[in-house]
Amino acid sequence: MSLGSGFIVDSGKIIINLHVIEDAAFGYVTISGETEKHKLEGYLSVDKTNDLALLSVPTLTGNSIEINENKPEIGEKIYAIGNPKGLSGTISAGIISGIRNFDSEELIQITAPISPGSSGGPVINNEGKLIGVSVGTLNSGQNLNFAIPTKYVLKLIELPTTQITKLNMKSVAKKNSQSNLGKNIKEGLEIINIEWEREIFTDPYPKNLQGFSIKNNLPYEINKVKLLFILRNAQGQPIDAFEYNALSYDFIKPFLAKFVETGPFNDIGRRRVGKIKKGEKLEIRILDFTIKE
């Protein structure tokens, strides 16, 4: 199950974050304060770069939100509306603290809190007009929350929509992680270029982990990266795992990557994870990191 927020832009049409419904086979929509479930028929158009989707919910009626087409001002009072942790219709106040660029795409930095379930919710100004769409937060910072500007919402609405595509986001090409703003904002970093060394040149297995690169997708220098190594068998089940701290002193500059050399793990508890056998897969997750002040 995936929970998100959205808002009406026309009769039977709502905007939401694409990542909320990605890989979904079905879904429904409820209006805050009501119990009636409206079937989500599918999507009319998507913007994979900016993590937006225009959905078709034919039985859904209500007032369309008014969209502010002007660029918001830093310091302006705003309100984020959504369903954080399933708490329907939550309103949080804040201000616009900055306008940022990630991979050449623009995001609005806000102080209004955002939690899981808030994704896709409207961010409005004092006049009740839409100025952005909640997309994510940086868990490693303090009150670093982001919204997608309305200019991308307007572009999506203006796209020609002649038919409804059934709700099965597996039919939509997977987003490149470098352009997936929702994911980058929540994780901030990504693992790239895992390097292995074979024990015997003529036999590709077992392979020893030599290192990997961490790419920084944020406009800040970061370090003290906490990682989780998970070794999975051929059936995808985890068979071993441990936490690993990298880059305690070195920093990764904005939008660059740094190679972390591990070599074969010497600790008995870690040695198995650093040596992969045929059919197995090593997964490296980013748990936390620090932003340089």
SVG drawing of the C-alpha trace seen along z (x, -y; Angstrom):
<svg xmlns="http://www.w3.org/2000/svg" viewBox="-19 -38 62 58">
<polyline fill="none" stroke="black" stroke-width="0.4" points="0.0,0.0 1.1,-3.5 -0.4,-6.7 -0.1,-10.2 -1.9,-13.5 -3.2,-15.3 -5.5,-18.2 -8.2,-18.8 -7.2,-20.8 -10.4,-20.1 -13.5,-17.9 -12.3,-14.3 -8.7,-15.3 -6.1,-15.5 -2.3,-16.1 -0.1,-13.9 3.6,-12.9 4.4,-10.1 6.4,-8.1 3.2,-7.7 1.5,-5.6 4.5,-4.0 4.1,-0.2 0.5,-0.5 -2.1,1.8 -5.1,0.1 -6.0,-2.8 -8.7,-5.0 -9.1,-8.6 -11.0,-10.0 -11.8,-13.7 -10.6,-14.8 -13.3,-14.4 -15.3,-12.0 -15.4,-8.2 -16.6,-7.6 -13.9,-6.0 -13.5,-7.2 -11.9,-4.7 -8.7,-5.9 -9.1,-5.0 -5.6,-5.7 -3.3,-8.6 -3.8,-11.2 -0.2,-12.3 3.0,-12.1 6.2,-14.2 8.9,-11.7 11.6,-14.4 9.6,-16.4 7.8,-13.5 4.3,-14.6 1.2,-12.7 -2.2,-13.9 -4.7,-11.3 -8.3,-10.5 -10.9,-10.0 -14.2,-10.5 -16.5,-10.4 -14.5,-13.0 -16.1,-16.4 -15.0,-19.5 -13.5,-23.0 -10.4,-23.2 -7.4,-24.8 -6.4,-28.3 -2.8,-28.3 -0.4,-31.1 1.6,-31.5 4.1,-34.1 7.3,-33.0 7.0,-33.0 9.1,-35.2 11.7,-34.1 10.2,-34.7 6.6,-34.4 4.2,-32.7 2.9,-29.4 0.9,-26.4 1.4,-22.7 -1.7,-20.5 -1.6,-16.8 -2.0,-13.5 1.2,-12.9 1.3,-9.4 -2.4,-9.1 -3.6,-12.1 -6.0,-13.4 -6.3,-17.1 -3.3,-18.2 -2.3,-21.9 1.3,-23.0 2.5,-26.6 5.9,-27.8 7.8,-30.1 9.7,-29.9 13.3,-29.7 14.9,-29.4 14.7,-28.5 17.1,-25.6 18.2,-23.9 18.7,-20.1 20.0,-18.6 18.9,-21.8 15.4,-21.5 14.0,-24.0 12.6,-23.2 11.2,-25.5 12.7,-25.0 10.1,-25.5 10.0,-25.3 6.5,-23.7 7.0,-20.1 6.6,-17.3 6.2,-13.6 5.5,-10.3 1.9,-10.7 2.4,-14.4 3.8,-13.8 1.7,-15.3 -0.1,-17.7 -0.6,-21.4 1.5,-24.1 -0.5,-27.4 0.1,-31.0 -1.9,-33.4 -4.4,-33.9 -5.1,-30.1 -3.4,-29.9 -1.1,-26.9 2.6,-27.8 4.0,-24.3 3.6,-20.5 5.1,-18.8 7.7,-16.3 10.1,-15.4 12.5,-16.3 16.1,-15.9 16.1,-13.7 19.7,-14.4 19.1,-18.1 16.7,-20.2 13.5,-21.3 14.8,-21.1 11.6,-20.4 10.9,-20.9 8.0,-21.6 7.8,-21.4 7.0,-24.8 3.7,-25.4 5.3,-26.0 5.8,-22.3 2.2,-21.7 0.9,-24.0 3.0,-22.3 1.5,-19.0 -2.0,-20.2 -1.6,-21.8 -0.3,-18.6 -2.9,-17.0 -4.8,-14.2 -6.9,-12.2 -7.1,-9.0 -6.7,-7.4 -3.9,-4.9 -4.8,-2.2 -3.2,-2.5 -0.2,-0.3 2.9,-2.4 5.1,0.6 4.1,-0.4 5.8,-3.8 9.6,-3.8 11.5,-3.8 12.8,-7.2 16.5,-7.7 17.7,-8.2 19.5,-11.4 16.3,-13.0 14.0,-11.5 13.7,-14.6 11.5,-13.0 14.0,-10.2 17.0,-12.5 15.5,-14.8 14.7,-12.1 18.0,-10.2 20.3,-12.9 22.9,-10.4 23.1,-7.4 25.5,-4.4 27.1,-4.1 29.9,-2.0 30.3,0.9 33.7,2.6 34.6,6.2 37.7,8.3 37.6,12.0 39.6,14.5 40.4,16.6 40.6,14.9 38.9,17.8 36.0,18.0 33.9,14.9 32.8,16.1 33.4,15.6 34.1,11.9 35.5,9.7 34.2,6.2 36.9,3.6 34.9,0.4 32.1,-1.8 31.3,-5.4 28.8,-7.7 27.3,-10.4 26.1,-13.6 22.9,-15.0 22.6,-17.9 23.9,-21.5 25.8,-21.0 29.1,-19.3 28.4,-16.0 30.3,-13.5 29.9,-10.9 27.8,-8.6 26.2,-5.7 25.5,-2.7 23.7,0.6 25.1,3.6 22.6,6.4 23.6,9.6 20.7,11.4 20.6,14.9 19.4,15.9 15.8,15.7 16.2,12.2 16.1,13.1 18.6,11.4 21.2,13.7 23.6,11.3 23.8,7.6 25.8,5.0 26.1,1.2 29.2,-0.6 30.4,-4.2 32.2,-5.9 33.8,-9.3 34.2,-10.3 36.6,-13.1 36.4,-13.5 33.6,-15.6 31.8,-15.0 31.2,-18.3 27.8,-19.1 26.8,-17.0 30.1,-15.1 31.0,-11.5 33.7,-10.0 35.1,-6.5 35.2,-4.6 37.8,-1.8 36.9,1.1 39.0,4.0 38.0,7.5 36.4,7.1 38.6,8.6 36.1,8.9 34.6,12.3 31.2,10.9 31.6,8.8 33.8,11.1 30.8,13.0 29.0,9.8 32.1,8.6 32.4,11.8 29.6,12.5 28.8,15.9 26.9,16.8 23.3,15.7 23.8,13.5 23.4,9.7 24.8,7.1 22.6,4.1 24.0,0.9 21.5,-1.4 22.2,-5.0 20.9,-5.4 22.2,-8.8 24.8,-11.5 25.9,-14.9 25.6,-18.3 28.6,-20.6 27.6,-23.8"/>
</svg>
